């Protein structure tokens, strides 16, 4: 198992990586993808697990087909993503977005002051 250090979370992305599962509750989000791109290493085709917990604030928005009119969602009602198309992590925020699996609409997740674990099962 390879843990991605928090200092390197801004150097990863998930191009063409399918989300195998996306589970969430009011205070926990976990997903498994089939790969990861690491700037210093390149593409890694192995199971990747992302776990986000203990956040102070969470915001989930779903956009209509025009890209406007966002609807605020509770995490438990947000469905799941097909893939993570945008990824941005700083010391205080985690932000990612992609197309919702059922509706195909753009969905954006934002968490502030959260714990995050990203590891590769290789």
VOBA-1610 file (N, C-alpha, C; in pm, whole numbers, padded with zeros to 5 digits, always signed):
BEGIN
Unk+00084-00118+00000Unk+00000+00000+00000Unk+00089+00124+00000Unk+00057+00218-00087Unk+00130+00345-00096Unk+00036+00457-00056Unk+00071+00529+00049Unk-00007+00644+00094Unk+00047+00769+00027Unk-00043+00848-00031Unk-00003+00975-00090Unk+00003+01078+00022Unk+00121+01136+00048Unk+00132+01234+00156Unk+00045+01357+00129Unk-00003+01418+00235Unk-00089+01535+00221Unk-00021+01645+00140Unk+00110+01655+00152Unk+00185+01758+00079Unk+00184+01735-00072Unk+00148+01614-00117Unk+00147+01582-00260Unk+00006+01570-00318Unk-00097+01597-00240Unk-00233+01579-00289Unk-00269+01677-00400Unk-00198+01788-00410Unk-00223+01881-00520Unk-00153+01836-00649Unk-00075+01730-00642Unk+00002+01681-00756Unk-00056+01552-00815Unk-00182+01523-00784Unk-00244+01403-00837Unk-00368+01439-00918Unk-00407+01349-01006Unk-00531+01364-01081Unk-00578+01224-01121Unk-00693+01217-01184Unk-00755+01088-01213Unk-00805+01081-01358Unk-00716+01103-01456Unk-00761+01106-01596Unk-00811+00970-01644Unk-00932+00969-01696Unk-00993+00847-01749Unk-00998+00733-01648Unk-01002+00766-01521Unk-01009+00664-01415Unk-01153+00651-01369Unk-01205+00531-01381Unk-01345+00504-01346Unk-01357+00488-01195Unk-01465+00541-01140Unk-01495+00521-00999Unk-01568+00388-00986Unk-01510+00295-00913Unk-01570+00163-00892Unk-01681+00167-00787Unk-01660+00242-00681Unk-01767+00267-00585Unk-01751+00403-00522Unk-01862+00456-00475Unk-01869+00592-00420Unk-01971+00585-00308Unk-01923+00578-00185Unk-02011+00562-00069Unk-01997+00683+00022Unk-02111+00723+00079Unk-02106+00840+00166Unk-02215+00832+00271Unk-02190+00905+00379Unk-02287+00924+00486Unk-02277+01070+00526Unk-02343+01106+00631Unk-02342+01247+00673Unk-02203+01297+00711Unk-02111+01205+00751Unk-01979+01249+00797Unk-01863+01169+00739Unk-01888+01101+00627Unk-01785+01014+00572Unk-01808+00998+00421Unk-01701+01010+00343Unk-01709+00983+00200Unk-01591+00895+00164Unk-01620+00790+00089Unk-01514+00700+00045Unk-01540+00659-00099Unk-01436+00660-00180Unk-01451+00611-00316Unk-01328+00531-00356Unk-01350+00444-00454Unk-01243+00361-00509Unk-01239+00386-00658Unk-01119+00418-00709Unk-01099+00441-00852Unk-01005+00334-00905Unk-01001+00322-01038Unk-00915+00219-01098Unk-00777+00271-01139Unk-00741+00392-01096Unk-00608+00444-01127Unk-00589+00585-01075Unk-00466+00635-01093Unk-00429+00769-01047Unk-00309+00815-01129Unk-00301+00945-01153Unk-00183+01004-01215Unk-00112+01086-01108Unk+00016+01059-01089Unk+00099+01132-00993Unk+00204+01207-01073Unk+00213+01339-01054Unk+00305+01420-01134Unk+00446+01363-01136Unk+00498+01319-01021Unk+00637+01273-01011Unk+00656+01129-01059Unk+00545+01059-01087Unk+00556+00917-01118Unk+00487+00876-01247Unk+00385+00949-01285Unk+00308+00913-01403Unk+00183+00836-01366Unk+00127+00766-01464Unk+00004+00692-01444Unk+00028+00563-01368Unk-00058+00537-01270Unk-00052+00413-01193Unk-00188+00345-01209Unk-00188+00229-01271Unk-00311+00153-01292Unk-00327+00050-01182Unk-00380+00095-01070Unk-00402+00010-00953Unk-00518+00071-00874Unk-00584-00007-00790Unk-00694+00049-00710Unk-00647+00164-00621Unk-00725+00272-00622Unk-00696+00391-00543Unk-00816+00418-00453Unk-00789+00445-00327Unk-00894+00471-00229Unk-00880+00613-00176Unk-00991+00685-00177Unk-00997+00821-00120Unk-01099+00817-00008Unk-01058+00862+00110Unk-01149+00871+00224Unk-01142+01012+00279Unk-01258+01075+00295Unk-01268+01210+00350Unk-01359+01202+00472Unk-01312+01256+00585Unk-01388+01253+00710Unk-01365+01382+00788Unk-01442+01399+00893Unk-01422+01505+00994Unk-01418+01646+00938Unk-01501+01676+00839Unk-01500+01810+00783Unk-01582+01905+00869Unk-01548+02034+00859Unk-01627+02137+00927Unk-01743+02180+00841Unk-01721+02193+00710Unk-01826+02232+00617Unk-01817+02147+00492Unk-01934+02115+00437Unk-01940+02043+00310Unk-02043+02111+00222Unk-02011+02122+00094Unk-02102+02182-00002Unk-02103+02095-00127Unk-02221+02055-00169Unk-02236+01976-00291Unk-02334+02048-00381Unk-02290+02080-00503Unk-02376+02149-00599Unk-02389+02064-00724Unk-02511+02058-00777Unk-02536+01993-00906Unk-02586+02099-01002Unk-02528+02100-01122Unk-02561+02201-01222Unk-02648+02139-01331Unk-02739+02219-01384Unk-02824+02170-01493Unk-02743+02163-01623Unk-02806+02120-01732Unk-02735+02098-01857Unk-02676+02225-01917Unk-02725+02342-01876Unk-02668+02467-01925Unk-02543+02508-01846Unk-02517+02436-01736Unk-02403+02471-01651Unk-02437+02580-01552Unk-02561+02619-01548Unk-02607+02724-01457Unk-02704+02663-01356Unk-02763+02749-01278Unk-02867+02710-01183Unk-02826+02596-01091Unk-02720+02614-01012Unk-02679+02506-00923Unk-02785+02478-00816Unk-02797+02351-00784Unk-02885+02306-00677Unk-02796+02255-00564Unk-02819+02302-00442Unk-02745+02253-00326Unk-02802+02118-00283Unk-02714+02022-00258Unk-02756+01888-00218Unk-02695+01851-00085Unk-02766+01767-00011Unk-02705+01702+00105Unk-02615+01592+00053Unk-02508+01566+00124Unk-02415+01463+00080Unk-02486+01329+00061Unk-02574+01294+00152Unk-02640+01164+00145Unk-02733+01153+00025Unk-02776+01266-00033Unk-02866+01266-00148Unk-02796+01298-00279Unk-02664+01298-00278Unk-02590+01350-00394Unk-02560+01247-00502Unk-02601+01124-00484Unk-02570+01023-00586Unk-02422+00990-00586Unk-02371+00950-00700Unk-02229+00919-00710Unk-02174+00971-00843Unk-02044+00979-00852Unk-01980+01027-00973Unk-01933+00911-01060Unk-01923+00937-01192Unk-01863+00839-01284Unk-01712+00844-01277Unk-01658+00967-01264Unk-01514+00990-01258Unk-01490+01126-01194Unk-01367+01148-01151Unk-01328+01277-01095Unk-01254+01352-01205Unk-01317+01457-01257Unk-01259+01534-01368Unk-01177+01653-01319Unk-01212+01708-01205Unk-01138+01820-01145Unk-01102+01783-01003Unk-00982+01822-00961Unk-00932+01787-00828Unk-00845+01902-00779Unk-00873+01953-00659Unk-00795+02062-00602Unk-00793+02045-00451Unk-00673+02035-00394Unk-00658+02019-00250Unk-00557+02121-00200Unk-00593+02191-00094Unk-00501+02283-00025Unk-00499+02243+00122Unk-00432+02322+00204Unk-00426+02292+00348Unk-00562+02295+00415Unk-00655+02374+00360Unk-00783+02390+00428Unk-00904+02344+00347Unk-00884+02308+00220Unk-01001+02268+00142Unk-00971+02151+00049Unk-01077+02076+00024Unk-01076+01967-00073Unk-01189+01996-00169Unk-01161+01997-00297Unk-01262+02027-00397Unk-01244+01932-00514Unk-01352+01867-00555Unk-01346+01783-00673Unk-01481+01784-00743Unk-01480+01753-00871Unk-01603+01760-00951Unk-01598+01657-01062Unk-01717+01623-01110Unk-01731+01530-01221Unk-01877+01515-01257Unk-01904+01422-01346Unk-02041+01400-01391Unk-02108+01295-01303Unk-02227+01330-01255Unk-02304+01240-01169Unk-02343+01117-01250Unk-02332+01001-01191Unk-02349+00873-01261Unk-02487+00857-01324Unk-02594+00890-01255Unk-02730+00867-01306Unk-02777+00978-01400Unk-02763+01103-01356Unk-02818+01216-01433Unk-02724+01266-01541Unk-02594+01244-01524Unk-02495+01297-01617Unk-02467+01445-01596Unk-02527+01504-01492Unk-02508+01646-01466Unk-02378+01669-01387Unk-02321+01787-01410Unk-02197+01825-01342Unk-02225+01843-01194Unk-02137+01786-01111Unk-02154+01794-00967Unk-02022+01831-00903Unk-02027+01924-00808Unk-01906+01977-00745Unk-01914+01955-00594Unk-01811+01893-00539Unk-01801+01866-00395Unk-01693+01957-00337Unk-01723+02019-00223Unk-01624+02102-00152Unk-01631+02069-00003Unk-01514+02047+00055Unk-01504+02019+00198Unk-01399+02113+00257Unk-01426+02166+00373Unk-01327+02251+00439Unk-01284+02189+00571Unk-01157+02206+00599Unk-01096+02156+00722Unk-01130+02009+00746Unk-01103+01926+00647Unk-01135+01784+00653Unk-01009+01700+00663Unk-01025+01579+00709Unk-00918+01479+00705Unk-00933+01403+00574Unk-00821+01375+00511Unk-00825+01301+00384Unk-00714+01197+00382Unk-00748+01082+00327Unk-00651+00975+00307Unk-00665+00930+00162Unk-00553+00927+00091Unk-00550+00874-00046Unk-00440+00770-00048Unk-00476+00648-00084Unk-00373+00544-00093Unk-00399+00453-00212Unk-00289+00394-00258Unk-00290+00304-00374Unk-00266+00163-00322Unk-00348+00072-00367Unk-00334-00069-00329Unk-00250-00139-00434Unk-00117-00131-00416Unk-00026-00192-00513Unk+00075-00281-00445
//
